[in-house]
C-alpha cells in the first residue's frame, strides 16, 4: 500500500512538473515581443556607438582633463573636487564606466557583426573608434583591461595589459582598418549583408571612407609621437611617415575633415558642455591661467589685469564675455566675481566633441620635425599652420 502511494505521488509530481514546464514555455513565448529585434542592424549600432563615445568624452573625460591642465575650473558642485584635488576614486571611474560598457562594447559588436557579414567598411570604422577609445583610456589611466575586455561573462575579471602592448595593438588595429576601408566596393559585394557602406548612420563622416582613412593615419601619428620619451628619433620618423609629411600627405588635411562628433539642438542630444552649463550652472567655468593667456597676459597675472595688445583671436570663441564685456578666469581662493563662462565654440547645442583634428596633425608634424632637426625651416611653417587651423 505504501509502495503504491509513493508511486502515485511520484507520478503525480512528475505530471505536475511537466505541466508547469509546459506552461512556463508558453509563458515565455507569450512574453516575447515580436516587434523587439534581438539583432540590431549595423547602422543602428554605429549611430549609437559614435554618439555615446562623443558624449562620454565630452561630458567626463574632457572636463576632468581640462581642469587638471587649467583650461577649465571646477567652480561648483562635484567639480570642485577636481579643482582642489580632493575627489574620490569613484569620481574618476565615471569615464571608465561610461566608455567600456556602452561605446566600446557596441563598437566591438559592430566589428564582430561586420566581419561575419563581410562588411569591411563598418569593421574599419569600428576599429578606428576602438583604437581611439582604448588610446584615450590608456593615456588617462596607464595599464588597462584590453585583450580580455569586452568579453562579457566570458571574462568577469579581465587582466590589465601594459600600455606598451596596447599602443602596439592600436597601431595594428589602425593598419587593419586602413586596409579594409581601402577595399573597392566591388571586392566585397558578394556575400555582404545589410548596408555595404554607412551613410547618414555615420554621424561623423557620413560614410566618407577617405576621411576615415585620413583620420586613421593621424591617430597613428599621434600614438607614435606619444612614445617620444622612449625613442624620440624613431617616434618622430614614424609620425612623419604616417602623416606622409615627407611625400604625399595623408593625414587630416583641413578643419572640415576633423574627426569629431557633432550634436543637435535636441535637449538630450545637444553638446555635453552645453548640457552641463544648462543643468549644472556654474559647475564648470574658465580657468584664470587659460583666460590670461588668451588675454595676452602671463599665467601668474591677476585675472583682473587688463588685456595686452596681443589678444588671442580665439578668445571670444573659447571664452564668453562677462556682463562688463571682459574675459576673466576663475582662480581658487581669489576674487571670482564676474568670471566668464565657457565660450560658444563648445558651449552651444551643436558644438563638436573633437577626437582628432587638422590642427593637431600640424602640431604633430612641427614637433616631430623639431625632434629630428631643430633647424628645419618647416617647423615654424607647420606650427603656424596648426595655430591658424585652431
C-alpha positions as CSV (number, residue, x, y, z in Angstrom):
1,X,0.0,0.0,0.0
2,X,2.8,2.4,0.9
3,X,4.6,1.5,-2.2
4,X,1.5,2.2,-4.3
5,X,1.1,5.6,-2.6
6,X,4.7,6.6,-3.1
7,X,4.5,5.5,-6.8
8,X,1.3,7.5,-7.2
9,X,2.8,10.5,-5.5
10,X,5.9,10.4,-7.7
11,X,3.8,10.1,-10.9
12,X,1.6,13.0,-9.8
13,X,4.6,15.1,-9.0
14,X,6.1,14.3,-12.4
15,X,2.9,15.2,-14.2
16,X,2.7,18.5,-12.3
17,X,6.3,19.3,-13.1
18,X,5.7,18.6,-16.8
19,X,2.6,20.7,-16.7
20,X,4.4,23.6,-15.1
21,X,7.3,23.3,-17.5
22,X,4.9,23.4,-20.5
23,X,3.1,26.4,-19.1
24,X,6.4,28.1,-18.5
25,X,7.4,27.5,-22.1
26,X,4.1,29.0,-23.2
27,X,4.5,31.9,-20.8
28,X,8.0,32.7,-22.2
29,X,6.7,32.5,-25.7
30,X,3.8,34.8,-24.8
31,X,6.2,37.4,-23.2
32,X,8.4,37.7,-26.3
33,X,7.7,40.9,-28.2
34,X,7.7,40.0,-31.9
35,X,8.4,43.7,-32.7
36,X,11.5,43.9,-30.5
37,X,14.5,42.8,-32.5
38,X,17.3,41.0,-30.8
39,X,19.6,41.5,-33.7
40,X,20.1,45.2,-34.3
41,X,21.4,46.3,-37.7
42,X,24.9,47.7,-38.1
43,X,23.6,51.1,-39.0
44,X,21.7,51.5,-35.7
45,X,24.6,50.3,-33.6
46,X,27.0,52.6,-35.3
47,X,25.0,55.7,-34.8
48,X,24.6,55.0,-31.1
49,X,28.2,54.0,-30.6
50,X,29.6,57.2,-32.2
51,X,27.2,59.4,-30.3
52,X,27.8,57.7,-26.9
53,X,31.6,57.9,-27.4
54,X,31.3,61.6,-28.2
55,X,29.2,62.2,-25.2
56,X,31.4,60.2,-22.8
57,X,34.5,62.0,-23.9
58,X,32.8,65.4,-23.9
59,X,30.9,65.0,-20.6
60,X,33.5,63.3,-18.5
61,X,37.0,62.8,-19.9
62,X,37.4,66.3,-21.4
63,X,36.2,68.3,-18.4
64,X,38.3,66.4,-15.9
65,X,41.4,66.7,-18.1
66,X,40.7,70.3,-18.8
67,X,40.5,71.1,-15.1
68,X,43.9,69.5,-14.5
69,X,45.6,71.3,-17.3
70,X,43.9,74.6,-16.1
71,X,41.9,75.4,-19.1
72,X,38.6,74.9,-17.1
73,X,37.9,75.2,-13.4
74,X,35.6,73.2,-11.2
75,X,33.9,76.1,-9.6
76,X,30.9,74.4,-8.1
77,X,29.3,71.1,-7.1
78,X,31.2,67.8,-7.6
79,X,33.6,69.6,-10.0
80,X,35.3,71.4,-7.1
81,X,36.9,68.1,-6.1
82,X,38.9,68.1,-9.3
83,X,39.8,71.7,-8.9
84,X,41.1,71.1,-5.3
85,X,42.5,67.6,-5.9
86,X,40.1,66.1,-3.3
87,X,37.9,63.9,-5.5
88,X,37.5,60.2,-4.5
89,X,38.5,57.4,-6.9
90,X,34.8,56.9,-7.7
91,X,34.6,60.3,-9.5
92,X,37.4,59.2,-11.9
93,X,35.7,55.9,-12.5
94,X,32.9,57.6,-14.4
95,X,35.0,57.9,-17.5
96,X,35.9,54.2,-17.3
97,X,32.3,53.0,-16.6
98,X,30.9,55.2,-19.4
99,X,33.2,54.2,-22.2
100,X,33.7,50.5,-21.6
101,X,30.1,49.1,-21.4
102,X,28.5,51.5,-23.9
103,X,30.7,52.9,-26.5
104,X,33.5,50.3,-26.7
105,X,31.2,47.4,-26.2
106,X,28.9,48.5,-29.1
107,X,31.9,49.1,-31.3
108,X,33.2,45.6,-30.6
109,X,29.7,44.2,-31.6
110,X,30.0,46.2,-34.9
111,X,33.4,44.8,-35.5
112,X,32.2,41.2,-34.9
113,X,29.0,41.6,-36.9
114,X,30.8,43.3,-39.8
115,X,33.3,40.5,-40.0
116,X,30.6,37.9,-40.0
117,X,28.6,39.8,-42.7
118,X,31.5,40.7,-44.9
119,X,31.1,44.5,-44.3
120,X,34.7,45.8,-44.1
121,X,33.7,49.5,-44.1
122,X,31.8,49.1,-40.9
123,X,34.6,46.9,-39.5
124,X,37.2,49.6,-40.4
125,X,35.3,52.4,-38.8
126,X,34.7,50.4,-35.6
127,X,38.5,49.6,-35.4
128,X,39.4,53.2,-35.7
129,X,37.0,54.3,-33.0
130,X,38.1,51.4,-30.8
131,X,41.7,52.4,-31.2
132,X,40.8,56.0,-30.3
133,X,38.7,54.9,-27.3
134,X,41.3,52.5,-25.9
135,X,44.0,55.0,-26.7
136,X,42.2,57.7,-24.7
137,X,41.7,55.3,-21.7
138,X,45.4,54.2,-21.6
139,X,46.5,57.8,-21.9
140,X,44.4,58.6,-18.9
141,X,44.9,55.5,-16.8
142,X,48.1,53.7,-18.0
143,X,47.7,50.0,-17.9
144,X,44.0,49.0,-18.6
145,X,41.9,45.9,-19.5
146,X,42.4,45.4,-23.2
147,X,42.9,41.9,-24.6
148,X,40.4,40.5,-22.1
149,X,38.0,43.4,-22.2
150,X,34.5,43.5,-23.8
151,X,34.0,39.7,-23.5
152,X,31.0,39.9,-21.1
153,X,30.5,36.9,-18.9
154,X,33.4,35.1,-20.6
155,X,35.8,37.5,-18.8
156,X,34.4,38.7,-15.5
157,X,37.8,39.8,-14.2
158,X,39.8,41.0,-17.3
159,X,43.5,41.3,-16.8
160,X,45.3,44.7,-17.1
161,X,47.6,44.9,-20.2
162,X,50.7,47.0,-20.2
163,X,50.4,50.3,-22.1
164,X,53.3,49.3,-24.3
165,X,51.3,46.3,-25.6
166,X,48.2,48.4,-26.0
167,X,50.0,51.0,-28.1
168,X,51.4,48.3,-30.4
169,X,48.0,46.7,-30.8
170,X,46.3,50.1,-31.5
171,X,48.8,50.6,-34.4
172,X,47.9,47.1,-35.8
173,X,44.2,47.8,-35.5
174,X,44.6,51.1,-37.4
175,X,46.6,49.4,-40.1
176,X,43.9,46.8,-40.4
177,X,41.2,49.5,-40.6
178,X,43.1,51.3,-43.4
179,X,43.3,48.1,-45.4
180,X,39.6,47.4,-45.0
181,X,38.5,51.0,-45.8
182,X,40.7,50.9,-48.9
183,X,38.8,48.0,-50.5
184,X,36.7,48.9,-53.5
185,X,33.0,48.1,-53.2
186,X,33.0,45.5,-55.9
187,X,35.6,43.5,-54.0
188,X,33.1,42.5,-51.3
189,X,29.6,42.9,-52.5
190,X,29.3,39.1,-52.9
191,X,28.1,37.7,-49.6
192,X,27.7,41.0,-47.8
193,X,24.7,41.5,-45.6
194,X,22.8,44.7,-44.7
195,X,24.3,48.1,-45.9
196,X,27.5,47.8,-47.8
197,X,28.8,51.1,-46.6
198,X,27.5,53.5,-44.0
199,X,25.9,56.8,-45.0
200,X,23.9,59.0,-42.7
201,X,24.1,56.4,-39.9
202,X,27.7,57.5,-39.6
203,X,27.3,60.8,-37.7
204,X,31.0,61.7,-38.1
205,X,31.9,61.4,-41.8
206,X,28.6,60.2,-43.4
207,X,30.3,57.2,-44.8
208,X,33.2,59.0,-46.5
209,X,35.9,56.3,-46.2
210,X,38.7,58.7,-47.5
211,X,38.1,60.9,-44.4
212,X,38.2,57.9,-42.2
213,X,41.5,56.7,-43.7
214,X,43.0,60.2,-43.1
215,X,41.8,60.1,-39.5
216,X,43.4,56.7,-39.0
217,X,46.8,58.0,-40.3
218,X,46.5,61.0,-38.0
219,X,45.8,58.7,-35.0
220,X,48.8,56.5,-35.9
221,X,51.0,59.7,-35.9
222,X,49.6,60.7,-32.5
223,X,50.3,57.4,-30.8
224,X,53.7,57.1,-32.4
225,X,54.7,60.5,-31.0
226,X,53.4,59.6,-27.6
227,X,56.4,57.3,-27.4
228,X,58.9,60.0,-28.0
229,X,60.4,59.8,-24.5
230,X,61.3,56.1,-25.2
231,X,63.0,56.7,-28.5
232,X,62.5,60.3,-29.8
233,X,64.0,59.8,-33.2
234,X,62.0,56.7,-34.0
235,X,58.8,58.2,-32.8
236,X,59.3,61.4,-34.8
237,X,60.2,59.5,-38.0
238,X,57.2,57.3,-37.7
239,X,54.9,60.2,-37.0
240,X,56.1,62.0,-40.2
241,X,55.8,58.7,-42.1
242,X,52.2,58.1,-41.0
243,X,51.2,61.6,-41.9
244,X,53.0,61.3,-45.2
245,X,54.7,64.6,-44.4
246,X,57.8,63.7,-46.5
247,X,55.8,62.6,-49.5
248,X,52.1,62.6,-50.3
249,X,50.3,64.0,-47.3
250,X,47.6,61.6,-46.0
251,X,46.6,62.9,-42.6
252,X,43.6,65.1,-41.8
253,X,44.1,67.9,-44.3
254,X,41.5,70.6,-43.3
255,X,39.2,71.6,-40.4
256,X,36.3,70.3,-42.5
257,X,37.8,66.8,-42.2
258,X,38.3,66.8,-38.4
259,X,37.4,63.5,-36.6
260,X,34.6,64.8,-34.4
261,X,31.0,64.2,-33.2
262,X,28.6,67.0,-33.9
263,X,25.5,67.3,-31.8
264,X,22.0,68.6,-32.4
265,X,19.6,71.2,-30.9
266,X,17.6,68.4,-29.2
267,X,17.6,68.7,-25.4
268,X,19.0,65.2,-24.9
269,X,21.3,65.2,-28.0
270,X,23.0,68.5,-27.5
271,X,26.7,69.1,-26.8
272,X,27.8,67.8,-23.4
273,X,29.3,71.1,-22.3
274,X,26.1,72.9,-23.2
275,X,24.1,70.4,-21.2
276,X,26.4,70.9,-18.2
277,X,26.0,74.6,-18.4
278,X,22.2,74.4,-18.6
279,X,21.7,71.6,-16.0
280,X,24.6,72.5,-13.7
281,X,25.0,76.2,-14.0
282,X,28.4,77.4,-12.6
283,X,29.7,73.9,-12.3
284,X,32.4,74.5,-14.9
285,X,34.0,77.8,-15.8
286,X,37.1,79.1,-17.5
287,X,40.4,78.9,-15.5
288,X,42.4,82.0,-14.9
289,X,45.6,80.5,-16.5
290,X,43.8,79.9,-19.8
291,X,42.0,83.2,-19.8
292,X,45.2,85.1,-19.0
293,X,47.0,83.5,-21.9
294,X,44.1,84.4,-24.3
295,X,44.2,87.9,-23.0
296,X,47.9,88.1,-23.9
297,X,49.0,88.1,-20.2
298,X,51.1,85.8,-18.1
299,X,49.6,82.8,-16.3
300,X,50.7,84.3,-13.0
301,X,49.0,87.7,-13.6
302,X,45.8,88.8,-11.8
303,X,42.7,87.6,-13.6
304,X,41.5,91.2,-13.4
305,X,44.5,92.6,-15.3
306,X,43.6,94.4,-18.5
307,X,44.4,92.6,-21.7
308,X,47.6,93.3,-23.5
309,X,48.0,94.3,-27.2
310,X,48.4,90.6,-28.2
311,X,45.0,89.2,-27.6
312,X,44.5,85.7,-28.9
313,X,41.9,85.8,-31.8
314,X,40.3,82.7,-30.5
315,X,39.4,84.3,-27.2
316,X,35.8,85.2,-27.9
317,X,35.2,81.6,-29.2
318,X,36.7,79.8,-26.2
319,X,35.5,82.3,-23.5
320,X,32.3,84.2,-23.2
321,X,32.5,87.9,-22.2
322,X,31.0,88.7,-18.7
323,X,28.4,91.4,-18.2
324,X,31.1,94.0,-18.2
325,X,32.4,92.8,-21.6
326,X,35.6,91.4,-20.0
327,X,37.2,87.9,-20.2
328,X,38.1,86.8,-16.7
329,X,39.1,83.4,-15.5
330,X,38.5,81.6,-12.2
331,X,41.2,81.2,-9.6
332,X,40.8,79.1,-6.5
333,X,40.7,81.4,-3.4
334,X,40.6,84.5,-5.5
335,X,38.1,87.2,-6.3
336,X,35.8,85.3,-8.7
337,X,33.1,87.9,-9.2
338,X,32.3,88.2,-12.9
339,X,34.1,85.1,-14.0
340,X,33.5,84.2,-17.7
341,X,31.7,81.1,-18.9
342,X,32.9,78.7,-21.5
343,X,32.7,80.2,-24.9
344,X,30.3,79.5,-27.8
345,X,32.7,77.2,-29.8
346,X,31.9,74.4,-27.3
347,X,29.2,75.8,-25.2
348,X,26.4,75.6,-27.8
349,X,23.9,72.8,-28.5
350,X,25.5,71.9,-31.8
351,X,29.1,72.3,-30.7
352,X,31.6,69.5,-31.6
353,X,33.5,67.0,-29.4
354,X,36.8,66.6,-31.3
355,X,38.6,63.3,-31.3
356,X,41.4,64.3,-33.7
357,X,41.9,67.4,-35.9
358,X,43.8,69.0,-38.7
359,X,45.3,71.5,-36.1
360,X,46.7,68.5,-34.1
361,X,48.1,66.9,-37.2
362,X,50.1,70.1,-38.0
363,X,51.3,70.4,-34.4
364,X,52.4,66.7,-34.5
365,X,54.4,67.4,-37.7
366,X,56.0,70.5,-36.2
367,X,57.0,68.6,-33.0
368,X,58.4,65.7,-35.0
369,X,60.5,67.9,-37.2
370,X,61.8,69.8,-34.1
371,X,62.9,66.5,-32.6
372,X,64.8,65.4,-35.7
373,X,66.3,68.8,-36.7
374,X,65.7,72.0,-34.7
375,X,67.0,74.0,-37.7
376,X,64.3,72.6,-40.1
377,X,62.7,75.6,-41.7
378,X,59.4,73.8,-41.9
379,X,59.0,73.7,-38.1
380,X,57.7,77.3,-37.9
381,X,55.7,76.8,-41.1
382,X,53.8,73.8,-39.7
383,X,53.4,75.4,-36.3
384,X,51.8,78.4,-37.9
385,X,49.5,76.2,-40.0
386,X,48.4,74.4,-36.7
387,X,47.8,77.8,-35.0
388,X,45.9,79.1,-38.0
389,X,43.8,75.9,-38.2
390,X,43.0,76.2,-34.5
